[in-house]
């Protein structure tokens, strides 16, 4: 899973990127105009609890890839043309977008628009996405209309019809996500990577005095928006593990905001985690909600998918009540499921296979 971090210059995107990934990308007013890529672990207390029981050689959390792109609307790293061209290319393959809006004041980091207004910035970035998508759609429509007129290809005609509906929405200032596309239409248009059609999570980057406030109190009415202080989160990410609890309590926080951001990203994309256990490794694996056991097997290794026989399944809760796989089997909590079984969040799987 890849999430693109976007926002205006000086919004704190790169600071949040560092907090999420433990990176050390250079920050500052208007950043460095560079693309940063990193990986964030999806910490999971279930993995920790299972590792305490199985004492494996290693424990592995699911991960999320984050890409921090130069601020929208800037002329970083080569002028406005690069800002207009490079950013969409960096984001088209992203599964979702994390939009950072600034709600903190800092005279040392002037806002590019002269004042702090999260609602205005959110609207501006959303409009920027629509305009970028509009340019992509217009270029494709011109070529497609000529091709359909000449070749009468049914597949291209279907794409053209869907693209015209998308273009109509964009012309009205509406995002691609507002267009009711069929599964077939969405598949035909997926290759365009329309930015305004991607799932969007808003992070409100507030000052430390405002981190306990809801997003609405800071001028952002976006459902599911996460309020955080990226600077504090970056400091926290650099601390030794033993010092993090005291740091959090000092600001009245129970857990890092990075955990909320990563979890919200998972929910946004409809992802869950199943688990595998053993002496070698305890691990959580991301999978789409509703995906079948056969797909889960393939995410572990292609051989498991190719030679799939059955999946031994026990829920995390039932396993913890039983205390061991053997006890779970005796209690009837461990069961055999076929390839079409819809994997649940927290299922512990052992794949039986033969190749």
N, C-alpha and C positions, 0 to 999 in steps of 0.2 A: 504494500500500500504506500502510495506517495502523495504527500500533501504539499501544495505550494503555498508559501507564506507571502502575502501581498499587503500593500498599504502604501500610504503616502510617504515620502521621505521624512525622516526624523520622527516617525511614529513609534519606533522601538522594535521594529521587525527583527533586526539582527540581534538585538539584546534578547528577545524572546527565543529566537533560534538557538542562541548559545545556552539559554536556560533549558530548553527542551532536549538538546542533543549533548550537552556538556562540552560544546565547542568553545573556541576562543577567537571567533571571527572578529575583525576590527569593527568597532562601532564608533559612533560620533555623528555630528551634524551632517546629514545627507549621506552618511555611510561611505562606502568605497566604490559603489557602483559595480560590485562583483556578485556573481552567483555563488552561493554557499550551499553545500549539500551535506547532510548529516543524518544520523540514525538515533531514534529515541526508543528506549526500552519501555514496554508496557508492563510496568511492575504489577505483580499479581500476588496477593497474600496466599492464594491457594497453592501456588508454586512453592512459596516459602514453607508452608505447612507440610506439603508432601515431601519436600526435600529433607525436612527434619525427621521424617519417618523413614524414608528410603536411603538417606545418606548417600546420594549419588556422587559420582566423580565431578559432575558439574550440573548446574541448573541454568536453564535458558528461558528467558522471557520472549514473548512475541515482540516484534519491532515495527516501527513506523518510520518511513523515510520522509524527511522534511527537506524542501528546497526553498531557500530564502533568496528571492529575486530583487533586483534593484527597485527602488521606490517608484511607483507609478507617477507619471507626470513630471519626472525629473529629467535632467539632461546629463545624467551620470555616465561616465565612461565613454564619451564619444558623441555627445549631443543628442538632440531630440529624436533623430532618426533611429539611433540604436535603441533608445528607450521605447520607441513604438514597435520595433521589429523583434528585438531580442526577448522581451518579456513574454509575449505570447508563445514563442517557440519553447521557452523554458517551462511553460505551464501546461501546454496542450496535452501532455501525457499524464498530468496529475489526476488522481482520483477525486480529489476535493481541494478546496481552497480554505486557508485560514487567513482571514482579513483582520489586520491589526489597526485599530483606530486609537488615536491619541486623546487621552483625557487628563494628562498631567501638564503642569506648567513648569518651565525651566528656562530662565533667561539665557542660560548658557547654550541652549539648543533651541534656537528660534524656529517657530512653526513656519513652513513655507508659504502659508496663506496669511500669516500675520497675527492669527489668533487661534486659540484652542476651541474647537467646536466639533465634538465627536459625530453628532448627527449630520452635519454638513459634509464632513470627510467621508462618512459611510456612503452617503448619497453620491458624492463625487466619484468614489472608486467604483461603485455599482454602475454608474453611467459610463465610466471609462471601459468597463468590461463589455457593456452593450455596444459601444462604438467600435471596439476592436472586433467583436463578433460580426457587426454589420459589414465591416470592410471585407472580412473573410467570405461572408455569404454573398456579397455583391460580386466578388471576383468569380466565385464558383457559378453563380446564376448566369452570368454572361456566357461562360463557356458551355454550360449545360443546355441552355436554351438553343444555342446554335447546333449542338450535337443532336439533341432530340428532334429538331426540325429536319435534320439530314438523315438520321439513322432509324428513327422511330423505335428505339430500344425500350422495351417495357420497364426494365430495371431503372434506366435513367429517367424515364417518365415519372416513375414512382418517387425517385429521389427529388426530381424537380418540384413535384407537387408538395412534398414535405418541406422542401427548402423555401418555397414561396410562403408557406404559412409561418415559418420561422422568421423570414425577412419582414413579413407584415407586423409581427410582434415587435421586432427590433426597431422598425420604423416608428412605432408608437412609444418607444422607450422602455418596452417590457423585456425582461430577460428570457432567454431560451427556455429556462426552467418553467416558465408560465405557459408554454405551449403544450397542449395535450397530445402527445405523440403516441402512436401505437408502438408495440415492441419492435415490429418490423421497421417502422420509420426511424425509431431511435437507433436501431442497429445500422441503418443506412447512413445516418448522419454522425455516427460516433467518431469516425475518422477525422472530422473537422476539429474536434476537441474544443467546442464552443465554451468559452470561459464562463459566460453567464448561465450556462446550463449545468454547471458542476455544483454539487452540494457545497454549502458555504457555512463556515463557523466563524463567528465574530468574537475577537478578543479585545476587550476594552482595557487599554494600558493606562492605568490610573496611578496617581501618586500614592505613597504608602498610607497617607491619611484617609484615603477613600476606598481602600481595598475591601472593606466590609460592606460597602453599599451595593445595592442591586444596580444592574446596568441601566435600568430606567431612570434612576436618580442621577445618572451621569449623562442623560440625554440620548441613550440608545435603547430603542424599544424592540430591538431584534430578539425574537424568541430563541432561547438557548445560549445567549451571549454570555461569555465568561469574563468576569472582572478579575484583574490581576495587576501586580506591579512587576513588570519585566525585569527591572533593575534588581529588586529584591530576589526574584527567582534566579537570576543569573548568579548573584552572590551565593545563594543557597546551593546551587549546583556545584560550586567550586569547593564547598566545605567538606571536611572529612565526615563520614557517615555518623560518627559518634557525636558530632556537634550540631547536627541538623535539627534534632528535636528541640533543643534549647533555643535555637534561632527562630524556629516556627512559633514556639510558645511566646517568645518575646514580642511577636507581632499579633498575638491572639489567633494564630492559624493552627489548624489541626493537621493539615497535609499540604504538600506543595501544589501550587496551581497547575504545574506541569502535568500532574496526574489527572486533574480535571480536564485539561485540554486534550490530552491523549485519549482519555476515556470518551470524551464528547466526540472526538474524531472517529473513534470506533463506532459509536452509536449512529453518527451521521451516515456512515457507510453501510450500516446494517451488519457489522461484524461481531462475531462472538469468538470465544476461545475454547477449544477442547484441549485435553491434557494427555500426556503420555508419561509413564513412570517406569522406573527400573534402577538397577544399581549403577548403570553407566550415566544416566541422565534423567532428570525430571524437566519437562518442557511444556510450555503452552504454545498452541498453534492457532493462528487466526484463520477464520473461515467465514463465509457468508452465512447469515442466519437462514436456515432452511436447506442448506447444502446436505447432500447425502453422504453416507459413510464411505462410499466408493471415492468421492472427491476428497474426503478427509484423508483416506489412505494415500491417494496420489500426492497430496501436499507433503506427506512424510517422505515418500519415495515412489518413483514410478513403478518399481517392481511390486510394491504392495498393492497398487491399483491394478496392475496387469494380472497378478495372480490371486486377487482377492477371493477369499472363501467366506469368512464371517468376521464380524467385529465383536469382540468381547467388550461389553459396555457396563459401566457402573457410574452413577452420578457422584460428583465430589462429596455431596452431603451424605449420601448413603455409605460411601467408603469411610468417611471420617467417623461415622457412627459405628461402623463395623470394626475399624482399626487395622484391617489388612485385606488383601485380595482374597485370601483363603476364607476369612471370616465372612466377607461379603458374598462369596460363592455359597457358603453354608446357609446363610440367611436368605438366599434367593434374590439378593440385590444385584448380583452380577448376572447378566443375561447375554444371549447371543442374538445379534441382529444381522439382517441381510444388507445388501449393497444399497438399497433404497431408503434405509433408515435415515430420518432427518436428525442430524446431530444437534444436541442441545448444548447450551453454554455450560461449561463445567463438566461435561462428560469426560470420563477417563476411558480411553480406548486402547485396546490391544488388538491389532489386526492379525488375523490368521490368514496366511497366504501360501501359495505354492507356485513356484516358477521353475 
